[in-house]
Structure formats: structure tokens, C-alpha cells
Amino acid sequence: MQIRQSGLALLLTLCLGKAIAQTTYVPLWAKEAWLLDRLEIKAQTDNDLNLSTVKPYMRKAYVAVADSFRQMLLEGKNPANLTAVDQHNLDRFEANNSEYSKYGLTTMPGWKSKKPWGKYWFPTPGNLLEVNTKDFYLSVNPALNFQYSYEKDYEGNTFVNSRGVTARGLIAKKIGFHFLLSDNQEVGPAHFRQIVNKDTLVPGAGNWKPFKDSGVDYFDARGSVTWNVTKYINMQFGYDRHFIGNGYRSLMLSDFSNSALFLKFNTRIWKINYTNLFQEIFPSFGQRIGILLDRKYTAMHHFGINATKWLNVGVFESVIFGRENHFDFSYLVPIIFLRSIELQNGSPDNANIGLDFKANVAKKFQFYGQLMLDEFNLSELKEDRTWWGNKYGLQLGAKYVDVLGVKNLDFQFEFNQIRPFTYSHYDSVANYTHYKQPLGHPLGANLREFLTIVRYQPAKKWYGYLRASFWKQGLDSAGINFGSNPLKPNQSRSRNYGYEMFSGIPGMGMNLYGCVSYEVKENLFVDLSGMYRPYETEGVRTTTATATIGLRWNMFRREYEY
């Protein structure tokens, strides 16, 4: 084992030694994500934008795309029909990532702060501390999120109190790094508290401690080091989250659960983006402090190609496996199909494959989808569609920008359906979860969901957001496993056939969330939001209703979208 670890360390050292100009990554929650989504649809045929299925985004590649749009605008061209708000957002994206822009602060004096504090404090509106010299770039910012909510029929205080720091940098244009560290105290709404009390977990977080009577206390630490092996291959090592897909949900890999230790290779060349992702994650466990936790591991591949100028298709595969706290190095092979290796190992692990697509149409629409196959037998499907082993999920969605000619008004509709027992395995280790939380859809399996999102930015500093999700799910009954909870071994089922969608006790819910945000200064937001969440099962209806005011700086809103 020590020899293997030393060999891996040597490989990383060699790769670092050959590093060339590289890139850091735009956080999944960054405000620029909406802009890049709009640019992709409105440009329709941009090769780099259409290779965006695996997230987070590489700063260098997408700032280069933004620079190309700027160049066209300077030449009096606007082939993507960018609105005035789009052009403002494009300008701020380049300014906030000026270390990658070909224009830079010298060419664009408007990117500088009007009243900087000396040489390094607030030199640009988006950075509190910024150092930009020939061989070193560093930006450091506070990361704050304060939310206070009124919850109907709840006498206690509902709040989020997050304080931390975020930074990113470049060393000699060869090594990039970033991190976000925050300390969080939280008392969430009723369904959040129910999950904490029932399942001893904090949604979206890892290990935690109780805070006062009904709150939780946890750290959120994310960060990585990046470098380029060649012009086309980027490596990233760190502790963070990832997302594979083009929709709001992902059936393949979502950013819902906690961050994880990872090593990622991303190859982008011609019309191809190929990603190898290896992670160390945690099996299910109770709340534990002062005890070393066991591990399990993932190996994932995603191959995406622009089949035409407007159509991107992708193939996904993954294996979740547990060993005696060590990685199985046979899964490090970067190209061979993981399923074939899993079979050679005796087929003890949880192998999955998937397909995805997205099509940009008329510079207004994007249609997208995913098919996730956990296990599938065509003969069983033909003979009896209720066989427990037909485990798969389907996603279909559409986006529409500048709806009916209203500038910066965007609409998104998404449908998700996941068969019973999808994401589960015959043991309690190799299921598709991390820290007791799904790696795919947050609600697990045996469900159908309809989701609608409306985004509107009527002016440069004003943002509107509305999300409505409706779902139905079959839940376990009297201790019988009906396949909704991926943590339960699927061998605990009571039979092999008879598993229709929503088998078990039906649960029906809606989550309606709306938010209006005002950007006081760069990356400093005031948020006013509300949530209405009725849920009914076994004839019992519970309703959560909250109204929230928040202040955040260089950080994401805490949302309860499950």
C-alpha cells in the first residue's frame, strides 16, 4: 500500500513539474453561471460553451469566450443579440476574472475601483485584497451569509449564520489554487429539522455538532490545487463538489451532498471534453465525533462531444465501491470501461452508466435530458415492467431565454422520474450516497418530479428568482423496503416483482420558493425570499411557510429545495 501511495505521489510530482499555463474554476454557486447559460443558448454554436456539461466551469476557457464576445461588441457586432444587462454581466465577469482576460486592468481602466484603499485593498470592486504581479496573483475576500426567517407556527428562531473567507490565486501562471472556508450555525425550517432529528444528518453538510436547542454547527471547507499537464489536459486535486448535467437536478452526479476529496483529469480538445473523476467519500454512519470514519470510493468518467454545432451528447459511467479503507487502483485506468473492470473484480461493486444530451435551437431554446441506468434487463422489462432490478432514471428539460421578447426573462421546465431501488446496492457501503445523502437526486428514488424555474434580471443590480417543484414518491411501509431510500440494501426487499412507480405509501409534496435580490456592491447582496412547502402522506398534511431576509457577500444562499 505504501508503495502505491508513493507511486501516486511521484506521478503528481512529475505532472506538476511539467505544468504550463493553467486555470482555476468558477464556483458552482457563482452568479456568472446564469450568464454562461444564457450565452450558450444565445450563441447556439459556440464550441466551448457547448462543452459545459461537467461543472464547475474552467475560468480560463470561459473568460476567453467572454473576451471573444467583447471583441465582437467592440467591432459593432452582436450576433448573439446580447441585451444591455447581458453586456453588463459580461463586463463584470471579465473584470472579476481579470487575471485571465486578454484586456486586463491596463486596457480596461473601468474595471478598477474608483476609491481603492492603497495598492492592494479594493483595487477592483470585486476583491477586498488583490495582488496582481508578473508571477503571482492572489485575491482574498470575506465569505458571509446571514439569513433570518419567520416561520409560521414555529416559536423558535430560524436562521443561518455563516462566516468565512474565500481566496484564489496563481503561481507563475502554472499552479492555481482556491478555497472557501466557513463556520456555520443553522436552524433550518421544519422539514430540515425533521431530517436532522430522524436521520442524524445535515442536508448538504458532513459531520456536525448540535447547536443550542434545535440548531446544527458545521464547517464547510472547499478547495483545490490545479495545474495543466499539457495544453489540453488539466488536473485538479482537492476537496469540493461537482455536477454533471445541464438541468437543475442531476441524476448522475449532483452537488447536493457534502464536498469530497477528489482527483480530476479534464481533457478538452477539438469538440471533445473528457473527464475522469476519482473521489473518497463516506458510507452511512450515525453522528460521530472523535472517531475515525470509514471510507468508500468512486471512479467516474464522462465523455462529451459536440456532435453538431448545436447538439452535444455525452456518455457517463461510474463505480461506487468499498475496500478496507484503500482505493482499488484498477479503477484508475482512464479510458477502459469501468463496468468491464468491475466484472473482472468479481462484480462486487455498484456500476452505473448514463447518457445525456442538450440541443440549442433558434438562439432561444435549449432542450436537454439524461438517462441513468443503475441496472437494466430488457427481457425482464418486456415480460414484467415491475421487476425490482429495472433501476433507471430519466430526465427531460427545456430552457427558454428572453421569453416572448421580454429581455432577461428566462424560463426552465424539468421532468425527473426515478424507478424504485435506483442508486441502491445489495450492501450498505456501495450505494450511491455520501454522508448518508444521495449523490444523484436529493429525494432518492421511486419518485416523479415536475420542476419549473423563472429567472428575471430587469436591471443591472436586480435579480428575481422563482422555483416550483412538485413531486410524488413511494415510501417504505411498516419496515418494508419499497426502494425510495438508497441507503437500504436492496436485498431487504420483500419480493422480486410488483414494483410499480410509487409502490409503498404515497407521499406528495410541493416546494415553492421565490427570491428578490439587490446587489448593493459587487458580490454583496440583500435577499428577500419566501418558501411554501406543503407535504402529505398517509392522510397527514404538514405545511412549512417561511419569510426570509438575508445579507450575503461572496457566498451562496442557503436553500431548502427538497
ROVODO-380384 format. One line per field, with one value per residue (C-alpha): residue in one letter; y, z, x; chain; residue number from 1. Coordinates in Angstrom, 3 decimals. Last residue first. Example, Ala and Ser with C-alpha at 12.3 -4.5 7.8 and 13.67 -1.06 7.14 Angstrom:
REM ROVODO-380384
rest	S,A $
north	-1.060,-4.500 $
up	7.140,7.800 $
east	13.670,12.300 $
kette	A,A $
nr	2,1 $
END
This chain:
REM ROVODO-380384
rest	Y,E,Y,E,R,R,F,M,N,W,R,L,G,I,T,A,T,A,T,T,T,R,V,G,E,T,E,Y,P,R,Y,M,G,S,L,D,V,F,L,N,E,K,V,E,Y,S,V,C,G,Y,L,N,M,G,M,G,P,I,G,S,F,M,E,Y,G,Y,N,R,S,R,S,Q,N,P,K,L,P,N,S,G,F,N,I,G,A,S,D,L,G,Q,K,W,F,S,A,R,L,Y,G,Y,W,K,K,A,P,Q,Y,R,V,I,T,L,F,E,R,L,N,A,G,L,P,H,G,L,P,Q,K,Y,H,T,Y,N,A,V,S,D,Y,H,S,Y,T,F,P,R,I,Q,N,F,E,F,Q,F,D,L,N,K,V,G,L,V,D,V,Y,K,A,G,L,Q,L,G,Y,K,N,G,W,W,T,R,D,E,K,L,E,S,L,N,F,E,D,L,M,L,Q,G,Y,F,Q,F,K,K,A,V,N,A,K,F,D,L,G,I,N,A,N,D,P,S,G,N,Q,L,E,I,S,R,L,F,I,I,P,V,L,Y,S,F,D,F,H,N,E,R,G,F,I,V,S,E,F,V,G,V,N,L,W,K,T,A,N,I,G,F,H,H,M,A,T,Y,K,R,D,L,L,I,G,I,R,Q,G,F,S,P,F,I,E,Q,F,L,N,T,Y,N,I,K,W,I,R,T,N,F,K,L,F,L,A,S,N,S,F,D,S,L,M,L,S,R,Y,G,N,G,I,F,H,R,D,Y,G,F,Q,M,N,I,Y,K,T,V,N,W,T,V,S,G,R,A,D,F,Y,D,V,G,S,D,K,F,P,K,W,N,G,A,G,P,V,L,T,D,K,N,V,I,Q,R,F,H,A,P,G,V,E,Q,N,D,S,L,L,F,H,F,G,I,K,K,A,I,L,G,R,A,T,V,G,R,S,N,V,F,T,N,G,E,Y,D,K,E,Y,S,Y,Q,F,N,L,A,P,N,V,S,L,Y,F,D,K,T,N,V,E,L,L,N,G,P,T,P,F,W,Y,K,G,W,P,K,K,S,K,W,G,P,M,T,T,L,G,Y,K,S,Y,E,S,N,N,A,E,F,R,D,L,N,H,Q,D,V,A,T,L,N,A,P,N,K,G,E,L,L,M,Q,R,F,S,D,A,V,A,V,Y,A,K,R,M,Y,P,K,V,T,S,L,N,L,D,N,D,T,Q,A,K,I,E,L,R,D,L,L,W,A,E,K,A,W,L,P,V,Y,T,T,Q,A,I,A,K,G,L,C,L,T,L,L,L,A,L,G,S,Q,R,I,Q,M $
north	19.177,22.687,24.015,26.982,28.557,31.489,31.424,33.380,36.318,38.605,37.671,39.500,37.807,38.378,35.348,34.558,30.956,28.565,24.864,22.777,19.309,17.093,13.669,11.382,8.709,11.240,14.951,17.785,21.537,23.684,27.475,29.389,33.111,35.340,38.814,38.930,41.735,41.025,41.889,40.382,43.847,46.455,46.651,43.802,43.546,40.168,39.046,35.423,32.913,29.307,26.904,23.341,20.909,17.477,14.128,10.930,7.587,4.628,1.736,1.434,4.942,3.645,-0.015,-2.604,-5.813,-8.235,-9.521,-9.691,-8.413,-6.093,-6.288,-7.380,-3.765,-2.675,0.494,3.702,4.264,5.121,5.002,1.287,-0.166,-1.590,-2.917,-1.516,-0.812,0.985,2.499,5.488,5.889,9.398,12.197,15.510,19.145,21.736,25.488,27.922,31.710,34.030,37.782,39.723,43.484,45.123,45.562,45.893,43.634,40.445,37.681,33.958,31.552,27.897,24.999,21.460,18.349,15.341,11.599,9.328,5.825,7.130,9.446,12.875,14.755,13.337,11.953,11.642,10.900,11.713,9.385,11.129,10.223,8.111,5.876,2.593,0.700,0.533,-0.760,-3.944,-5.166,-1.790,1.240,4.128,3.063,0.848,2.102,3.897,7.551,10.154,13.753,16.438,19.924,23.292,26.442,30.012,33.121,36.832,38.768,40.827,40.187,39.054,36.342,34.767,36.207,32.733,29.414,26.326,22.760,19.530,15.764,13.481,9.715,7.347,3.645,0.507,-2.400,-4.775,-4.676,-6.265,-4.256,-3.973,-7.689,-9.640,-6.873,-5.219,-8.587,-9.259,-5.787,-6.160,-2.901,-1.907,1.535,3.141,6.952,8.615,12.362,15.239,18.598,21.017,24.526,27.369,30.922,31.011,29.138,25.775,24.656,20.872,19.075,15.412,12.871,9.149,7.047,4.095,2.718,0.182,-0.654,-3.059,-6.774,-7.787,-10.331,-7.873,-8.703,-7.628,-4.278,-3.802,-4.314,-1.929,0.753,0.891,1.438,5.086,6.430,3.239,4.362,1.747,-0.993,1.068,-0.034,2.771,1.919,1.917,-1.825,-1.635,-0.113,0.600,3.047,2.709,5.311,5.725,8.646,9.161,12.585,14.321,17.959,19.379,22.917,22.819,19.094,16.064,18.367,15.669,14.720,11.817,11.471,9.037,8.313,6.356,6.432,5.395,4.287,5.393,4.511,7.230,7.910,8.592,11.827,12.946,10.624,11.216,7.889,6.353,5.792,5.389,8.187,9.523,9.360,10.532,9.854,11.936,11.398,13.974,14.083,17.209,16.782,19.099,19.719,19.215,19.366,16.761,17.106,14.953,15.072,13.910,14.133,14.511,15.113,18.001,17.276,16.168,18.203,18.946,16.451,13.483,11.277,12.040,15.748,18.364,21.940,20.788,20.553,17.658,16.555,18.491,18.580,19.367,20.110,18.788,18.981,17.818,19.211,18.208,19.922,18.269,20.269,22.423,19.676,18.526,21.650,22.577,22.890,22.958,22.619,24.000,23.545,23.610,23.915,23.582,22.540,23.613,22.494,24.008,22.788,23.516,25.095,23.959,20.231,19.137,18.210,15.758,16.386,19.009,19.318,18.177,17.851,14.263,12.393,10.702,11.496,14.615,16.260,15.265,16.681,19.896,20.414,19.662,22.285,25.131,25.377,26.343,26.948,27.720,27.726,28.193,28.863,28.001,28.561,27.700,28.271,27.299,27.621,26.498,27.366,31.088,31.718,30.995,31.758,32.558,32.084,33.058,32.687,33.504,32.603,33.414,31.652,32.338,30.782,31.404,30.127,31.413,29.478,29.769,27.903,28.181,30.210,30.504,33.951,33.743,35.288,34.744,35.840,34.721,35.868,34.974,37.594,38.063,37.261,37.603,36.464,36.562,35.868,35.666,39.107,40.864,41.028,41.167,41.644,42.158,43.150,41.953,42.564,46.362,46.262,47.680,47.131,46.853,46.099,49.443,51.848,51.627,51.902,54.683,54.423,50.710,49.395,47.643,50.976,51.189,48.458,48.196,48.436,46.336,43.351,43.004,39.448,38.326,35.578,37.691,39.910,37.351,39.776,42.281,39.669,38.544,42.162,43.085,40.055,40.930,44.473,43.123,40.746,43.623,45.681,42.695,40.316,39.526,36.590,38.029,41.412,43.183,46.767,45.827,46.483,44.107,41.400,41.807,41.639,38.350,36.961,38.151,36.291,33.094,33.614,34.161,30.812,28.842,30.475,30.161,26.436,25.882,23.756,21.646,18.887,19.584,22.743,21.591,23.749,26.897,25.868,25.071,28.152,27.138,28.409,31.904,32.671,29.290,29.263,32.929,32.399,29.523,31.484,34.390,32.104,30.560,34.018,34.458,31.865,28.811,26.155,28.042,29.220,27.048,27.722,27.619,26.666,27.933,25.053,22.243,19.796,19.619,19.414,16.310,14.753,15.499,14.059,10.837,10.643,10.988,8.184,5.973,6.742,5.775,2.514,1.693,2.413,0.000 $
up	-1.235,-2.321,1.097,0.106,1.804,-0.399,-1.844,-0.847,-1.867,0.472,1.749,3.550,4.120,4.848,4.991,5.014,5.825,5.345,6.147,5.807,7.083,5.822,7.278,5.134,4.948,3.343,2.599,2.117,1.853,1.286,0.941,0.833,0.861,-0.065,0.368,-0.392,0.044,-1.987,-1.901,-4.939,-6.323,-4.394,-3.180,-5.468,-4.910,-4.668,-4.972,-4.034,-4.533,-3.421,-3.868,-2.726,-3.370,-1.929,-2.335,-0.419,-1.481,0.875,-0.950,-4.703,-6.218,-9.665,-9.954,-8.023,-8.295,-8.810,-6.856,-3.330,0.266,-0.396,2.056,-0.758,-1.980,0.896,2.445,1.972,-1.450,0.206,-2.203,-2.955,-1.432,1.663,4.177,7.722,8.145,4.786,2.882,0.681,-2.894,-4.155,-5.785,-6.649,-7.428,-7.699,-8.029,-8.375,-8.668,-8.983,-9.432,-9.673,-9.534,-9.915,-13.684,-14.333,-15.178,-14.209,-14.309,-13.627,-13.698,-12.698,-13.058,-11.712,-12.188,-10.143,-10.207,-7.470,-6.576,-5.866,-3.663,-2.768,-3.401,-6.959,-7.541,-4.963,-2.379,1.291,4.104,4.216,0.536,-1.358,-4.415,-2.502,-2.221,1.594,2.855,0.790,-2.058,-3.754,-4.062,-6.566,-8.253,-5.905,-7.253,-10.634,-10.990,-12.899,-13.456,-15.519,-15.974,-17.132,-17.401,-18.129,-18.649,-18.526,-19.441,-22.106,-22.595,-26.228,-25.531,-23.046,-23.267,-22.761,-22.946,-21.241,-21.649,-19.689,-19.744,-17.046,-16.764,-14.024,-14.011,-11.931,-13.670,-10.919,-8.978,-11.830,-12.354,-16.135,-16.489,-19.676,-21.853,-18.977,-17.832,-21.321,-21.474,-18.173,-16.637,-13.636,-12.485,-15.826,-15.812,-18.849,-19.019,-20.860,-22.542,-24.777,-25.096,-26.574,-27.801,-30.207,-32.657,-31.019,-28.658,-28.148,-24.996,-24.451,-21.747,-21.461,-18.394,-16.901,-13.379,-11.516,-7.813,-6.764,-6.139,-9.813,-9.411,-9.964,-13.680,-13.781,-12.150,-14.677,-17.550,-15.928,-15.681,-19.474,-20.383,-20.736,-17.564,-15.841,-12.196,-11.438,-11.152,-8.316,-5.840,-3.263,0.369,3.517,3.584,0.311,-0.665,-4.163,-6.232,-9.967,-12.547,-16.226,-18.321,-22.065,-23.552,-26.421,-27.538,-30.367,-31.804,-33.908,-34.437,-32.442,-29.889,-27.753,-24.092,-22.354,-18.620,-16.468,-12.759,-10.121,-6.626,-3.210,0.278,3.627,7.300,9.938,12.554,15.847,17.866,16.892,15.320,14.114,12.788,9.699,6.044,3.810,3.297,0.151,-1.494,-5.064,-8.545,-11.514,-15.105,-17.505,-21.313,-23.243,-27.008,-29.978,-30.607,-27.255,-23.630,-21.258,-17.593,-15.007,-11.513,-8.126,-5.280,-1.533,-1.033,-0.519,1.177,-0.619,-3.053,-5.713,-8.159,-10.014,-12.480,-11.933,-11.977,-10.940,-12.205,-15.704,-17.931,-16.281,-14.230,-11.012,-8.748,-5.121,-3.268,-1.561,-3.692,-6.629,-10.130,-13.340,-16.704,-20.041,-23.323,-23.225,-21.394,-17.770,-16.665,-12.994,-10.301,-6.486,-4.680,-2.038,-0.113,3.642,5.106,8.875,10.995,13.824,13.996,15.666,17.767,21.375,21.307,18.370,17.901,16.186,12.569,10.239,6.574,5.036,2.196,4.273,7.933,9.134,12.173,10.097,12.213,14.085,11.258,8.648,10.785,11.373,7.603,7.100,9.740,8.538,9.305,12.478,11.398,12.686,10.079,10.036,6.541,4.467,0.723,-1.180,-4.473,-6.134,-9.447,-10.375,-13.667,-14.200,-12.005,-9.004,-9.500,-6.849,-5.241,-1.909,0.202,3.862,6.484,8.326,8.051,10.339,9.035,10.825,12.155,15.636,17.807,18.126,14.962,13.658,10.582,10.142,10.221,8.807,9.383,6.909,7.290,4.668,4.692,2.742,3.183,0.230,-0.769,-4.277,-5.192,-8.398,-8.589,-11.349,-13.004,-10.244,-9.304,-5.564,-4.553,-1.141,-0.876,-4.390,-6.669,-6.929,-8.116,-6.256,-3.077,-0.811,-2.623,-3.639,-1.142,-0.301,-3.759,-4.469,-8.038,-8.119,-11.324,-14.076,-15.777,-16.520,-19.153,-21.179,-18.108,-15.979,-18.296,-21.919,-22.586,-19.624,-17.357,-14.412,-14.997,-13.521,-11.666,-14.517,-17.161,-15.341,-14.583,-18.280,-19.303,-16.689,-18.088,-21.652,-20.633,-18.946,-22.154,-24.069,-26.085,-29.544,-30.040,-33.324,-31.723,-33.969,-33.622,-33.635,-29.891,-29.461,-31.415,-29.246,-26.095,-27.229,-27.831,-24.378,-22.809,-24.564,-23.262,-19.796,-20.291,-21.073,-18.362,-15.637,-16.045,-15.212,-12.282,-13.843,-16.439,-19.124,-20.357,-23.747,-25.597,-24.249,-25.712,-29.211,-29.589,-31.867,-30.094,-29.270,-27.479,-25.745,-24.597,-23.615,-21.451,-19.525,-19.150,-17.632,-15.198,-14.012,-13.537,-10.220,-8.662,-6.983,-8.812,-8.133,-11.235,-11.611,-11.664,-14.846,-16.223,-18.056,-18.122,-15.677,-16.465,-12.919,-11.519,-13.580,-12.373,-8.762,-9.217,-10.624,-7.754,-5.218,-6.974,-6.839,-3.142,-2.419,-4.313,-2.488,0.868,0.000 $
east	-36.080,-35.005,-34.021,-31.850,-28.821,-27.889,-24.386,-21.298,-19.128,-21.094,-24.503,-27.311,-30.637,-34.291,-36.562,-40.284,-41.196,-44.108,-43.895,-47.037,-47.814,-50.625,-51.410,-53.571,-50.887,-48.525,-48.923,-46.427,-46.987,-43.883,-44.136,-40.866,-40.131,-37.252,-35.798,-32.087,-29.533,-26.430,-22.717,-20.928,-20.003,-21.939,-25.530,-26.599,-30.358,-32.044,-35.669,-36.384,-39.179,-39.582,-42.490,-41.825,-44.658,-45.196,-46.883,-46.080,-47.505,-47.019,-45.442,-45.046,-44.826,-43.834,-44.717,-42.765,-44.759,-41.909,-38.892,-40.330,-39.881,-36.956,-34.058,-31.772,-31.952,-29.738,-31.251,-29.260,-30.823,-34.178,-37.127,-36.943,-40.103,-38.380,-40.899,-40.491,-44.192,-44.353,-41.462,-42.227,-43.471,-42.832,-44.810,-43.247,-43.993,-41.246,-41.695,-38.790,-38.936,-35.935,-35.663,-32.411,-31.837,-28.416,-28.169,-31.868,-34.825,-32.983,-35.576,-35.332,-38.275,-37.854,-40.291,-39.920,-42.031,-40.923,-41.599,-40.344,-39.198,-35.687,-33.614,-35.003,-31.745,-31.378,-27.890,-25.106,-27.775,-27.085,-25.936,-22.529,-22.107,-24.622,-24.918,-24.895,-21.607,-21.494,-24.854,-24.804,-27.018,-26.901,-29.186,-28.929,-32.208,-34.255,-37.614,-37.543,-36.544,-38.530,-37.447,-39.185,-37.763,-39.065,-36.956,-37.974,-35.855,-36.686,-33.535,-35.309,-39.016,-39.329,-41.855,-39.428,-35.928,-34.431,-36.308,-34.912,-36.180,-35.998,-36.135,-34.705,-34.980,-33.834,-33.108,-33.401,-35.102,-33.975,-37.277,-39.243,-42.453,-42.178,-42.852,-42.127,-40.655,-38.781,-37.474,-36.137,-34.548,-32.686,-31.442,-29.370,-28.245,-29.035,-29.243,-30.827,-30.352,-32.020,-31.748,-33.618,-32.236,-34.232,-33.815,-30.866,-33.110,-32.348,-29.597,-29.639,-28.537,-27.800,-27.089,-26.434,-25.734,-23.908,-23.810,-21.671,-22.146,-19.403,-18.883,-18.730,-15.894,-13.018,-13.072,-16.715,-15.868,-13.076,-15.539,-18.021,-15.352,-14.983,-11.336,-10.215,-8.596,-7.403,-7.542,-10.218,-7.582,-6.108,-8.768,-8.567,-7.919,-10.034,-10.615,-12.488,-15.830,-17.024,-19.039,-18.440,-19.364,-20.107,-21.304,-21.726,-22.415,-24.152,-23.906,-26.022,-25.763,-22.589,-23.069,-21.945,-20.330,-18.769,-18.958,-17.236,-17.843,-15.904,-16.401,-14.475,-15.910,-14.633,-15.614,-14.303,-14.585,-14.748,-12.080,-13.868,-13.705,-17.207,-19.757,-23.324,-24.503,-22.965,-23.684,-20.648,-18.115,-16.448,-13.019,-13.349,-11.946,-13.123,-12.029,-13.464,-13.459,-14.475,-14.429,-15.038,-11.315,-9.568,-10.610,-9.205,-10.167,-8.407,-9.872,-8.589,-11.070,-11.670,-15.361,-17.797,-21.112,-24.262,-26.373,-23.752,-25.228,-23.768,-25.639,-29.345,-28.639,-31.160,-31.339,-30.518,-27.453,-25.665,-22.691,-22.104,-19.074,-18.278,-15.018,-11.902,-8.792,-6.752,-7.249,-5.550,-5.992,-5.246,-5.322,-2.203,-0.360,-0.187,-2.054,-2.295,-4.920,-4.913,-8.221,-10.550,-13.751,-14.339,-17.844,-17.712,-20.684,-22.997,-26.613,-29.651,-32.587,-31.713,-28.217,-26.089,-25.676,-22.460,-21.771,-20.086,-20.793,-23.063,-25.558,-28.506,-27.433,-27.589,-28.914,-31.667,-34.718,-33.601,-31.676,-34.273,-37.096,-35.165,-34.845,-38.554,-39.428,-37.218,-33.497,-31.673,-28.106,-24.654,-21.923,-18.155,-16.860,-13.805,-13.673,-10.508,-8.722,-5.482,-3.689,-0.203,1.474,0.869,3.934,1.705,-1.969,-4.568,-7.944,-9.445,-12.568,-13.079,-15.635,-18.801,-22.153,-25.121,-28.327,-31.624,-34.928,-35.751,-38.161,-41.932,-42.838,-46.400,-45.333,-41.617,-40.010,-36.548,-33.137,-30.338,-26.724,-24.228,-20.624,-17.490,-14.769,-12.456,-8.890,-7.474,-3.976,-1.935,1.760,4.347,4.077,2.146,-1.535,-2.246,-5.874,-7.480,-11.157,-11.940,-14.936,-14.737,-11.104,-8.071,-10.112,-7.057,-3.790,-2.274,-3.838,-7.513,-9.066,-11.610,-12.883,-12.175,-10.619,-12.576,-13.219,-9.496,-9.954,-6.738,-4.495,-6.864,-6.696,-7.792,-6.620,-8.711,-7.367,-6.126,-9.164,-11.556,-13.844,-13.487,-14.311,-17.466,-18.398,-18.233,-20.277,-22.890,-23.111,-23.338,-26.109,-27.945,-27.728,-29.095,-26.938,-28.302,-25.902,-24.624,-23.852,-21.347,-20.129,-16.453,-16.262,-19.212,-17.407,-14.313,-16.427,-17.968,-14.471,-13.392,-16.313,-15.195,-11.655,-13.156,-14.869,-11.728,-9.596,-12.208,-12.883,-16.567,-17.722,-19.244,-19.372,-21.994,-20.242,-18.945,-21.498,-19.856,-16.507,-17.814,-20.035,-22.931,-26.062,-24.721,-27.992,-28.165,-24.551,-24.597,-27.677,-26.095,-22.864,-24.821,-26.677,-23.392,-21.823,-23.687,-21.370,-22.938,-20.921,-17.705,-15.747,-12.640,-8.895,-6.874,-3.452,-0.390,2.084,2.861,5.643,6.970,3.482,2.800,6.018,5.092,1.598,3.043,5.556,2.738,0.855,3.926,4.440,0.843,1.259,4.487,2.823,0.000 $
kette	A,A,A,A,A,A,A,A,A,A,A,A,A,A,A,A,A,A,A,A,A,A,A,A,A,A,A,A,A,A,A,A,A,A,A,A,A,A,A,A,A,A,A,A,A,A,A,A,A,A,A,A,A,A,A,A,A,A,A,A,A,A,A,A,A,A,A,A,A,A,A,A,A,A,A,A,A,A,A,A,A,A,A,A,A,A,A,A,A,A,A,A,A,A,A,A,A,A,A,A,A,A,A,A,A,A,A,A,A,A,A,A,A,A,A,A,A,A,A,A,A,A,A,A,A,A,A,A,A,A,A,A,A,A,A,A,A,A,A,A,A,A,A,A,A,A,A,A,A,A,A,A,A,A,A,A,A,A,A,A,A,A,A,A,A,A,A,A,A,A,A,A,A,A,A,A,A,A,A,A,A,A,A,A,A,A,A,A,A,A,A,A,A,A,A,A,A,A,A,A,A,A,A,A,A,A,A,A,A,A,A,A,A,A,A,A,A,A,A,A,A,A,A,A,A,A,A,A,A,A,A,A,A,A,A,A,A,A,A,A,A,A,A,A,A,A,A,A,A,A,A,A,A,A,A,A,A,A,A,A,A,A,A,A,A,A,A,A,A,A,A,A,A,A,A,A,A,A,A,A,A,A,A,A,A,A,A,A,A,A,A,A,A,A,A,A,A,A,A,A,A,A,A,A,A,A,A,A,A,A,A,A,A,A,A,A,A,A,A,A,A,A,A,A,A,A,A,A,A,A,A,A,A,A,A,A,A,A,A,A,A,A,A,A,A,A,A,A,A,A,A,A,A,A,A,A,A,A,A,A,A,A,A,A,A,A,A,A,A,A,A,A,A,A,A,A,A,A,A,A,A,A,A,A,A,A,A,A,A,A,A,A,A,A,A,A,A,A,A,A,A,A,A,A,A,A,A,A,A,A,A,A,A,A,A,A,A,A,A,A,A,A,A,A,A,A,A,A,A,A,A,A,A,A,A,A,A,A,A,A,A,A,A,A,A,A,A,A,A,A,A,A,A,A,A,A,A,A,A,A,A,A,A,A,A,A,A,A,A,A,A,A,A,A,A,A,A,A,A,A,A,A,A,A,A,A,A,A,A,A,A,A,A,A,A,A,A,A,A,A,A,A,A,A,A,A,A,A,A,A,A,A,A,A,A,A,A,A,A,A,A,A,A,A,A,A,A,A,A,A,A,A,A,A,A,A,A,A,A,A,A,A,A,A,A,A,A,A,A,A,A,A,A,A,A,A,A,A,A,A,A,A $
nr	562,561,560,559,558,557,556,555,554,553,552,551,550,549,548,547,546,545,544,543,542,541,540,539,538,537,536,535,534,533,532,531,530,529,528,527,526,525,524,523,522,521,520,519,518,517,516,515,514,513,512,511,510,509,508,507,506,505,504,503,502,501,500,499,498,497,496,495,494,493,492,491,490,489,488,487,486,485,484,483,482,481,480,479,478,477,476,475,474,473,472,471,470,469,468,467,466,465,464,463,462,461,460,459,458,457,456,455,454,453,452,451,450,449,448,447,446,445,444,443,442,441,440,439,438,437,436,435,434,433,432,431,430,429,428,427,426,425,424,423,422,421,420,419,418,417,416,415,414,413,412,411,410,409,408,407,406,405,404,403,402,401,400,399,398,397,396,395,394,393,392,391,390,389,388,387,386,385,384,383,382,381,380,379,378,377,376,375,374,373,372,371,370,369,368,367,366,365,364,363,362,361,360,359,358,357,356,355,354,353,352,351,350,349,348,347,346,345,344,343,342,341,340,339,338,337,336,335,334,333,332,331,330,329,328,327,326,325,324,323,322,321,320,319,318,317,316,315,314,313,312,311,310,309,308,307,306,305,304,303,302,301,300,299,298,297,296,295,294,293,292,291,290,289,288,287,286,285,284,283,282,281,280,279,278,277,276,275,274,273,272,271,270,269,268,267,266,265,264,263,262,261,260,259,258,257,256,255,254,253,252,251,250,249,248,247,246,245,244,243,242,241,240,239,238,237,236,235,234,233,232,231,230,229,228,227,226,225,224,223,222,221,220,219,218,217,216,215,214,213,212,211,210,209,208,207,206,205,204,203,202,201,200,199,198,197,196,195,194,193,192,191,190,189,188,187,186,185,184,183,182,181,180,179,178,177,176,175,174,173,172,171,170,169,168,167,166,165,164,163,162,161,160,159,158,157,156,155,154,153,152,151,150,149,148,147,146,145,144,143,142,141,140,139,138,137,136,135,134,133,132,131,130,129,128,127,126,125,124,123,122,121,120,119,118,117,116,115,114,113,112,111,110,109,108,107,106,105,104,103,102,101,100,99,98,97,96,95,94,93,92,91,90,89,88,87,86,85,84,83,82,81,80,79,78,77,76,75,74,73,72,71,70,69,68,67,66,65,64,63,62,61,60,59,58,57,56,55,54,53,52,51,50,49,48,47,46,45,44,43,42,41,40,39,38,37,36,35,34,33,32,31,30,29,28,27,26,25,24,23,22,21,20,19,18,17,16,15,14,13,12,11,10,9,8,7,6,5,4,3,2,1 $
END
